[in-house]
């Protein structure tokens, strides 16, 4: 019993399967996790270590370098890079793809534990953070109030609201940004301190020893036990002011006698503004595996409740990812519906039978519902990549249904069988052929499932989705379609079919005329075979040449409707100075008609989970997030708007560097900019000079914009040179001097004030601003010796004003500086080509190295992976054809169709103004498994016709006449299904539209050329005696004989 007979005999089982497919498919579709992109970043672990008050160079030498050296011994490490700035070290460890990031984080923590004792005593505990693209906030709220002080708002956020939001399912962390942190400030009066000869560290000690809540043991009295607590806690600023600092001969010296105690806020190191107005921000970061849309929806519901609970607060969404993600999914889903409609129309024009067209059309939603179920099982998400795959698959999934329906119809109409027998015989006859054709297309996707790295992360899910979709279409075609043909046999649309047939008549006549035209061309080509082959080779060369000229990039740019401005002001600029410059940028944004919202984060917050693209923090840096209207509602694309803003920002005084980059502006999350020229060496002065020279040269490269350096030697510093001999005479060491200077200038956390139902409030002791914010005050700073003697700093140290590096960057244990930039108006490869030529003119000293990294390195690595996958795909197709034809030579004729795609792809990309990219390379892999099917049809028919006694020319001509209609129907249905993606009708489709453009161009070219070139090549091989095989020696396999379309 063949498969069709079994399914028709157990039709209720098939009914149950259909119902199950519908139910589980709908459930799976609605439960698939929705994301914009899958996780493509390699396993990354960041180690953030605070070293307060220490210059960048010292942080790099004493913290970053020892950590890097220890991390280099870990297994699976691919790259180690570090960014050291004043008071902060960020070391990033990149592991090989495939390494479990949780295990990697444990290894990093163990390495820290091994080396911790060798790190400086003044560092804070290193924080180990696993990096993910999901670390970026999925939604940011602006929180403000006109009824309570902003300090009170921050206190409420830290103690109540943050905790409630972290309870939302899927939320990993909530960061608060914007200053206004509650703090008790003890501002010591230096004149009183020095007059009474009270060291500042004595004030700190007094606050710590008198603000206590310590255990005193316990006592047992009869049958009861009592705990003893010794409590002497501060209850406010006034109470703190009454702290006894010293009892001097019976005279008590209180803190209020020598200092000003204020219930205020910590020194602001950050500001947040929403559309130019001061506020605080709540940044919500989701868990790695959480659904972005579900998390954002949950947060919105929670904030709605909080708004009711705290009516005096104003919660406003500053930015979010979910809306664009949902828009992309909705638009792409709509494109799938449009593609289904187009494909159905194409099928109907060829079949001209409403009933049969309906049966074929039914196969598409059933195939996709089954695909959704399999995607759920396979752990795939619903994202831009998988949705693009589904659109690509639309034209392909109907091929199997068309083959089955046409063959069943042939058995019923031409052979006069009843509906049941026609379904059984028709399906059974072509079962192996359909399986073989499906396998040929699927097999080219298999290598992508095993390629590691970025290519595997992006194109692996795409290939797997196509495998699942085409596999589902095969199951539907051979299981459900035969039953539908039997059940719908009695369905009649007589008058409607006559009317629709009348509408289709011009198309049918056009196809008939085109077929005759092709036959005519083929007759001439068979007489001029060498000329035909020469023209095909010429077209191949032209195609390759065009592909080489149109440029190359990693991934096409994406207009996601949002971009970021990262801005750095001149070194030494205060928070207020940076804020003033940012306000000018905000004024530019306020007059942009396409801008919907914008918010600015200025300075930094210690302990924030998201450190920005560079990981660099400081009061000279700002991060502005801009949200635009949808690209469908704008007259300008996002890159035009960005370029206009670049020109305006470049004219602002006080701006040292800035970056304007759209969301998803680089292919890989860890790549900071498309252009990245890295200089490696030892001397910072030489590195800085080379970076200046290269940056100036890159400014002259057409298409290179927004050129900036990763660091400069322009940060103003005050260097104190300690007289070690003089200090030793007074019992002081340079480290003791350093710690006293830091404590007096930056301050020391002496204790904390316990607040009811709140986190403890820090009590900070430092000199009053008027006693520390000048060079003269610094020189007159009094240091206390171990003997209690106070000496001015100027007696122990000499002072000099210098400029140093604001940031020290290192990679793989070497100091580096990067010159970075973006491209605009020219293909990436053309710009990089000019950059390479410019760099040849740069004289690089011995011991220094200049390399191009960034997207150029990504392109080389990913391009090599895809080329290898293409090679494997071609080999796999060839071997499969060898197994099917039981010949090593027949497949060579068939595979001639693969090079024919080059001219079509080239012209399609040239016409649509799209450069070659990784999606284009993936398109070549997909084409390798699809275009051979047309050649299979032709060669199979020729071989079978000649077995039946036809001469070569008759067999060749008849193969084109017979196969023209199914070949054109398959090609046009594939093209119709991919049109919405190629034409970028859906938001987000820009990223993979070149893939659809490539496949459309390749299919059209291969379809048009295969029906001429493949028969000609066959005839040439036949003349050479290579492919002609007698039937008695090598009969044609039944598998290929059953392929009929």
Protein Blocks (a to p, Z undefined) as FASTA:
>chain_A
ZZklmmmmmmmlmmmmmmmmmmmmmmmmmmpccdfbdcfbdcddddddddehiafklmmm
mmmmmmmmmmmmpghiabdcddddehiacddddddehiafklmmmmmmmmmmmmmmmpcf
kbccdddddddfklpcfbdcddddfkbcfklmmmmmmmmmmmmmmmpghiabdcdeeeji
acddddddfklmmmnopafklmmmmmmmmmccddebjadehjbccddddddddfbjklmm
mpcfbdgehiacdfklmcccdddddddfbdcdeehiacddddddddfklcfklmmmmmmm
mmmmmmmmmmmbccddfbdfklmmmmmmmmmmmmmmmmmmmmmmmmmmmnopaklmmmmm
mmmmmmmmmmmmmmmmnopacdfklmmmmmmmmmmmmmmmmmmmmmmmmmmmmnopafkl
mmmmmmmmmmmmmmmmmmmmmmmmmmmmmpgcjllmmmmmmmmmmmmmmmmmmmmmmmmm
mmmmmmmmmpccfklmmmmmmmmmmmmmmmmmmmmmmmmmmmmmmmmmmlmmmmmmmmmm
mmmmmmmmnopafbdcddehpacddddddehiafklmmmmmmmmmmmmmmmmkbmbdcdd
ehjdehiabgbjnopacjkbccdddddddfklpcbdfklmmmmmmmmmmmpghiabdcdd
dehkafblklmbfbdcddddfblmlmmmmmmmmmmmmmmpghiahiacfbdcfbccdddd
ddfklmmmnopafklmmmmmmmmmnopafbdcddehiacddddddddfklmmcfklmmmp
ccddfkopacdfklmbccddddddfbdcdeehiacdddddddehiafklmmmmmmmmmmm
pccdehiacddehjllmmmmmmmmmmmmmmmmmmmmmmmmmmmnopaklmmmmmmmmmmm
mmmmmmmmmmnopacdfklmmmmmmmmmmmmmmmmmmmmmmmmmmmnopafklmmmmmmm
mmmmmmmmmmmmmmmmmmmmmnomaghklmmmmmmmmmmmmmmmmmmmmmmmmmmmmmmm
mmnommpccfklmccdfklmmpcZZ
